[in-house]
Amino acid sequence: MLEAAGVSHVQESVYRLLVTSGRATVDDIVQRTSLSRDETVRVLDTLTTMGLASHTDGAPRVFRAVPPDVALLPRIKSGADALDLARVEAARLIETYQDTMRRHDAGQLLEVITGAEALRRLLRQIQTNARDEMLWFCKAQYVAMPSGTNREEFEALARGVTYRVLYEKAFFDDEGAVDNVVAGVRAGEVARSVPHLPLRLAVADRSVAIFPLVPGGPNGSPDEPTTALVRDSNLLSALIALFESHWDDAVPLDVDDTGRLEADDTNPSAPLSPTDRKVLSLLVAGVADKAIASQMGLSRRTVQRHIQRMMEHAGAGTRMQLAWQAARRGWL
């Protein structure tokens, strides 16, 4: 029972006898255990050295148990602290081992997945395990997950995972695609659109990515898709950089008050749209949201959505910070 505190089974038996009897000599312990006299002396001396027992100086020596809260609790705490340190060090060793294996074994970096069902399970798994962010390239025609069937996205959004999704223009030609994007945006998805995407791609927490090795399998085609799962590597970094370069050039998508999908098709390289700039100028001038909405012929909710989007773009946590960032960046 006390092995975690560094006390052996025999030592624990003798210590328990001292606790229950209050005091005992070597002969008392010998009579009440199966230990020899020499073994008993060794155990009692060890308990004394460990701080679990004390004895008188006369002959015969009389041994007493040191109170358990004084003798055992510090040892248990020390053992727990050592165990925590061991866990940390073990985690470091595991990470080092995995890094080493990835460097020497390409199979640790890239895993080939064949078949739509296996791909579907993997896509669901990485979303279920995602903690911070998902990045997506959504091309026209599905391979494994038809539009509207990705319930894992809504579950991840609900627990705070950020979704940034790029849709190519042809994606919206699929049946029900627009309604499904609207549902995603309303749930918190940040969506943008580009004329064309080079490949399908999903990246979870910037630590693992899934992308096709060869084209195939759209819309239930008999050709089974062959995809790759890639972990931390230069290839993964390149895929993330590819996503970010397309994201910067994409047109933001939003949902208007009537539930329709709308695109801000102004110059995508400009930091703010003309509507954003007008809302921002009125906001900095101290005009309330309701008055801004009235002047611009917008709903109050739309005005607030524009402000929130500008705050996210500027990395501002408050409207005052947004005003300061706008002045610093020359948006006004």
C-alpha positions as a printed NumPy array, in Angstrom:
array([[  0.   ,   0.   ,   0.   ],
       [  2.838,   2.414,   0.84 ],
       [  5.2  ,   1.412,  -1.951],
       [  4.505,   4.73 ,  -3.703],
       [  6.086,   6.414,  -0.676],
       [  9.183,   4.23 ,  -0.94 ],
       [  8.161,   1.837,   1.86 ],
       [  8.507,  -1.887,   1.169],
       [  5.892,  -4.439,   2.152],
       [  7.975,  -5.746,   5.101],
       [  8.782,  -2.224,   6.3  ],
       [  5.108,  -1.305,   6.096],
       [  4.12 ,  -4.369,   8.188],
       [  6.546,  -3.465,  10.956],
       [  5.565,   0.218,  10.823],
       [  1.884,  -0.749,  11.17 ],
       [  2.725,  -2.821,  14.243],
       [  4.434,   0.19 ,  15.802],
       [  1.418,   2.369,  14.972],
       [ -1.087,  -0.067,  16.517],
       [  1.013,  -1.014,  19.557],
       [  2.342,   2.442,  20.373],
       [  5.756,   1.076,  21.339],
       [  7.63 ,  -2.196,  20.872],
       [ 11.039,  -3.782,  21.361],
       [ 12.865,  -5.972,  18.869],
       [ 11.663,  -9.066,  20.729],
       [  8.058,  -7.826,  20.595],
       [  8.262,  -7.504,  16.812],
       [  9.915, -10.925,  16.437],
       [  7.1  , -12.551,  18.424],
       [  4.397, -10.917,  16.355],
       [  5.915, -11.501,  12.887],
       [  7.667, -14.271,  10.999],
       [ 10.876, -12.239,  10.807],
       [ 14.119, -13.372,  12.388],
       [ 15.77 , -11.192,  15.01 ],
       [ 18.467,  -9.988,  12.594],
       [ 15.854,  -9.144,   9.939],
       [ 13.77 ,  -7.283,  12.521],
       [ 16.758,  -5.222,  13.648],
       [ 17.566,  -4.304,  10.036],
       [ 13.972,  -3.275,   9.29 ],
       [ 13.662,  -1.184,  12.469],
       [ 16.999,   0.542,  11.793],
       [ 15.863,   1.275,   8.234],
       [ 12.544,   2.711,   9.451],
       [ 14.488,   4.924,  11.863],
       [ 16.767,   6.136,   9.066],
       [ 13.733,   6.853,   6.875],
       [ 12.168,   8.944,   9.628],
       [  9.278,   6.536,  10.155],
       [ 10.354,   5.352,  13.628],
       [ 12.36 ,   6.488,  16.653],
       [ 13.808,   4.614,  19.627],
       [ 15.128,   5.083,  23.133],
       [ 18.858,   4.895,  23.86 ],
       [ 18.659,   2.324,  26.664],
       [ 18.745,  -1.439,  26.415],
       [ 16.56 ,  -2.92 ,  25.202],
       [ 15.719,  -0.212,  22.695],
       [ 12.028,   0.711,  22.599],
       [ 10.753,   1.755,  19.188],
       [  7.879,   4.152,  18.475],
       [  6.17 ,   5.045,  15.206],
       [  6.618,   8.603,  13.987],
       [  3.091,   9.997,  13.346],
       [  1.995,   9.128,   9.786],
       [  1.129,  12.736,   8.879],
       [  4.692,  13.744,   9.734],
       [  6.429,  10.649,   8.375],
       [  4.416,   9.749,   5.254],
       [  2.731,  12.813,   3.764],
       [  5.979,  14.637,   2.873],
       [  7.296,  11.434,   1.254],
       [  4.084,  11.012,  -0.726],
       [  4.158,  14.652,  -1.874],
       [  7.791,  14.312,  -2.87 ],
       [  6.912,  11.197,  -4.834],
       [  4.014,  12.959,  -6.542],
       [  6.244,  15.899,  -7.505],
       [  8.829,  13.504,  -8.862],
       [  6.11 ,  11.706, -10.833],
       [  4.949,  14.999, -12.358],
       [  8.509,  15.814, -13.376],
       [  8.841,  12.338, -14.837],
       [  5.65 ,  12.85 , -16.877],
       [  7.002,  16.138, -18.272],
       [ 10.319,  14.557, -19.138],
       [  8.572,  11.558, -20.684],
       [  6.492,  13.9  , -22.867],
       [  9.698,  15.589, -24.02 ],
       [ 11.29 ,  12.244, -24.777],
       [  8.204,  11.157, -26.736],
       [  8.305,  14.367, -28.78 ],
       [ 12.042,  13.94 , -29.422],
       [ 11.49 ,  10.318, -30.416],
       [  8.709,  11.252, -32.825],
       [ 10.833,  14.012, -34.358],
       [ 13.704,  11.564, -34.79 ],
       [ 11.446,   8.955, -36.358],
       [  9.993,  11.516, -38.744],
       [ 13.469,  12.49 , -39.866],
       [ 14.531,   8.9  , -40.498],
       [ 11.266,   7.326, -41.608],
       [  9.095,   9.023, -44.218],
       [  6.248,   6.765, -43.147],
       [  6.022,   8.789, -39.939],
       [  5.485,  11.958, -41.983],
       [  3.054,  10.837, -44.658],
       [  0.329,   8.22 , -44.544],
       [ -1.586,   7.134, -47.663],
       [ -5.36 ,   6.648, -47.335],
       [ -7.32 ,   4.804, -50.003],
       [-11.089,   4.846, -50.346],
       [-13.881,   7.295, -49.667],
       [-15.012,   5.645, -46.431],
       [-11.519,   5.702, -44.901],
       [-11.133,   9.344, -45.949],
       [-14.518,  10.223, -44.475],
       [-13.582,   8.65 , -41.121],
       [-10.274,  10.489, -41.08 ],
       [-11.859,  13.861, -41.846],
       [-14.331,  13.352, -39.029],
       [-11.582,  12.262, -36.662],
       [ -9.301,  15.263, -37.169],
       [-12.245,  17.635, -36.71 ],
       [-13.324,  15.857, -33.53 ],
       [ -9.777,  16.169, -32.183],
       [ -9.231,  19.762, -33.362],
       [ -8.661,  22.243, -30.536],
       [ -7.968,  25.598, -32.195],
       [ -8.378,  25.915, -35.954],
       [ -9.45 ,  24.17 , -39.14 ],
       [ -8.427,  25.356, -42.605],
       [-10.304,  24.113, -45.685],
       [-10.111,  24.238, -49.465],
       [-13.582,  23.288, -50.764],
       [-13.698,  22.434, -54.452],
       [-16.702,  21.614, -56.575],
       [-18.122,  18.087, -56.361],
       [-17.587,  16.029, -53.249],
       [-15.194,  13.115, -52.828],
       [-16.021,  11.727, -49.395],
       [-18.382,  14.122, -47.604],
       [-21.338,  15.535, -49.533],
       [-22.099,  19.166, -48.78 ],
       [-24.265,  19.457, -45.691],
       [-23.17 ,  16.187, -44.042],
       [-20.22 ,  17.523, -42.072],
       [-21.879,  17.665, -38.643],
       [-18.427,  17.563, -37.   ],
       [-17.863,  21.15 , -38.156],
       [-20.856,  22.451, -36.215],
       [-19.806,  20.495, -33.123],
       [-16.277,  21.923, -33.368],
       [-17.568,  25.471, -33.917],
       [-19.743,  25.087, -30.818],
       [-16.712,  24.271, -28.658],
       [-14.728,  27.242, -29.983],
       [-12.721,  25.864, -32.911],
       [-12.157,  28.479, -35.644],
       [-13.066,  27.432, -39.197],
       [-11.602,  29.335, -42.147],
       [-13.03 ,  27.924, -45.35 ],
       [-12.207,  28.83 , -48.945],
       [-14.791,  27.914, -51.581],
       [-14.067,  27.915, -55.271],
       [-16.736,  29.502, -57.464],
       [-17.875,  26.223, -59.034],
       [-18.627,  24.794, -55.582],
       [-21.827,  26.823, -55.402],
       [-23.196,  25.048, -58.478],
       [-23.643,  21.849, -56.426],
       [-27.199,  21.224, -55.24 ],
       [-27.837,  22.743, -51.811],
       [-24.297,  24.135, -51.556],
       [-25.354,  27.749, -50.964],
       [-27.76 ,  26.828, -48.158],
       [-25.086,  24.722, -46.5  ],
       [-22.549,  27.564, -46.622],
       [-25.141,  29.926, -45.162],
       [-25.688,  27.487, -42.283],
       [-21.946,  27.28 , -41.69 ],
       [-21.439,  31.047, -41.687],
       [-24.349,  31.516, -39.287],
       [-22.731,  28.938, -36.973],
       [-19.484,  30.91 , -36.936],
       [-17.563,  29.745, -39.988],
       [-15.387,  32.409, -41.638],
       [-15.879,  31.885, -45.363],
       [-14.295,  33.351, -48.49 ],
       [-14.511,  32.632, -52.196],
       [-11.978,  32.412, -55.028],
       [-12.407,  31.661, -58.737],
       [-10.423,  28.416, -58.534],
       [ -8.602,  26.25 , -55.996],
       [ -5.608,  24.059, -56.913],
       [ -6.589,  21.066, -54.744],
       [ -8.761,  19.849, -51.899],
       [ -7.223,  20.454, -48.497],
       [ -8.02 ,  20.208, -44.789],
       [ -5.563,  21.314, -42.082],
       [ -6.17 ,  20.752, -38.36 ],
       [ -4.404,  22.897, -35.768],
       [ -1.557,  23.469, -38.244],
       [ -0.21 ,  20.062, -37.226],
       [ -1.813,  17.648, -39.692],
       [ -3.161,  18.033, -43.23 ],
       [ -5.161,  15.869, -45.633],
       [ -4.933,  16.356, -49.391],
       [ -5.335,  14.214, -52.536],
       [ -2.353,  12.462, -54.075],
       [ -4.232,  11.86 , -57.307],
       [ -7.631,  13.115, -58.486],
       [-10.543,  10.721, -58.405],
       [-13.745,   9.664, -56.774],
       [-15.958,  12.769, -57.073],
       [-19.687,  12.341, -56.562],
       [-19.515,   8.638, -55.885],
       [-17.316,   7.807, -58.881],
       [-16.169,   4.174, -58.973],
       [-12.582,   5.447, -58.822],
       [-11.527,   5.309, -55.19 ],
       [ -9.818,   8.502, -53.979],
       [ -6.198,   8.256, -52.866],
       [ -5.286,  10.871, -50.308],
       [ -2.392,  11.628, -47.974],
       [ -2.211,  12.586, -44.334],
       [  0.902,  14.635, -43.668],
       [  2.265,  15.648, -40.268],
       [  4.678,  18.332, -39.12 ],
       [  7.157,  18.832, -41.959],
       [  8.224,  21.26 , -44.673],
       [  5.423,  19.862, -46.824],
       [  2.846,  20.769, -44.178],
       [  4.327,  24.281, -43.906],
       [  4.065,  24.656, -47.676],
       [  0.41 ,  23.58 , -47.662],
       [ -0.41 ,  26.106, -44.925],
       [  1.417,  28.84 , -46.879],
       [ -0.608,  27.86 , -49.967],
       [ -3.818,  28.265, -47.995],
       [ -2.809,  31.667, -46.599],
       [ -1.828,  33.013, -50.029],
       [ -5.241,  32.106, -51.46 ],
       [ -7.   ,  33.384, -48.337],
       [ -5.426,  36.835, -48.695],
       [ -6.733,  37.162, -52.26 ],
       [-10.207,  35.756, -51.594],
       [-13.51 ,  37.627, -51.339],
       [-15.214,  37.487, -47.909],
       [-18.646,  35.864, -47.783],
       [-21.39 ,  36.875, -45.382],
       [-25.074,  36.31 , -44.78 ],
       [-27.428,  39.268, -45.002],
       [-30.484,  39.901, -42.853],
       [-32.689,  37.916, -45.216],
       [-30.484,  34.82 , -44.955],
       [-28.927,  35.233, -48.376],
       [-25.219,  34.715, -49.033],
       [-23.47 ,  37.917, -50.08 ],
       [-19.928,  38.694, -51.181],
       [-17.931,  41.869, -50.672],
       [-16.657,  41.998, -54.247],
       [-14.704,  45.236, -53.861],
       [-10.964,  45.196, -54.385],
       [ -9.925,  42.138, -52.346],
       [ -6.482,  43.603, -51.682],
       [ -7.987,  46.647, -49.96 ],
       [ -8.183,  46.266, -46.178],
       [-11.69 ,  47.743, -45.964],
       [-14.661,  48.03 , -48.276],
       [-16.252,  51.434, -48.933],
       [-19.08 ,  50.463, -46.573],
       [-16.574,  49.491, -43.89 ],
       [-14.772,  52.816, -44.221],
       [-17.982,  54.816, -43.941],
       [-19.103,  52.819, -40.89 ],
       [-15.657,  53.283, -39.355],
       [-15.605,  57.035, -39.931],
       [-18.995,  57.434, -38.25 ],
       [-17.94 ,  55.159, -35.406],
       [-14.773,  57.167, -34.749],
       [-16.844,  60.349, -34.855],
       [-18.845,  58.978, -31.935],
       [-22.059,  58.145, -33.796],
       [-24.078,  55.356, -32.146],
       [-24.785,  52.082, -33.97 ],
       [-28.479,  52.891, -34.338],
       [-27.731,  56.273, -35.913],
       [-25.108,  54.755, -38.231],
       [-27.643,  52.191, -39.382],
       [-30.231,  54.909, -40.018],
       [-27.831,  57.131, -41.98 ],
       [-26.527,  54.292, -44.142],
       [-29.838,  52.49 , -44.674],
       [-28.581,  49.342, -42.985],
       [-29.884,  47.271, -40.13 ],
       [-28.252,  47.721, -36.745],
       [-27.143,  44.089, -36.858],
       [-25.397,  44.646, -40.209],
       [-23.552,  47.668, -38.8  ],
       [-22.395,  45.645, -35.814],
       [-21.273,  42.857, -38.135],
       [-19.148,  45.314, -40.136],
       [-17.597,  46.637, -36.925],
       [-16.864,  43.145, -35.633],
       [-15.244,  42.159, -38.912],
       [-13.017,  45.266, -38.839],
       [-12.037,  44.528, -35.238],
       [-11.004,  41.005, -36.228],
       [ -9.078,  42.321, -39.217],
       [ -7.24 ,  44.854, -37.032],
       [ -6.701,  42.446, -34.153],
       [ -8.59 ,  44.83 , -31.849],
       [-10.368,  43.686, -28.727],
       [-12.409,  46.856, -28.24 ],
       [-13.848,  49.612, -30.4  ],
       [-11.365,  52.072, -28.93 ],
       [ -8.535,  49.803, -30.05 ],
       [-10.152,  49.587, -33.494],
       [-10.142,  53.387, -33.769],
       [ -6.48 ,  53.522, -32.752],
       [ -5.525,  50.773, -35.222],
       [ -7.494,  52.464, -38.002],
       [ -5.61 ,  55.717, -37.419],
       [ -2.251,  53.951, -37.244],
       [ -2.891,  51.973, -40.45 ],
       [ -4.234,  54.917, -42.396],
       [ -7.706,  53.485, -42.892],
       [ -9.368,  56.859, -42.361]])
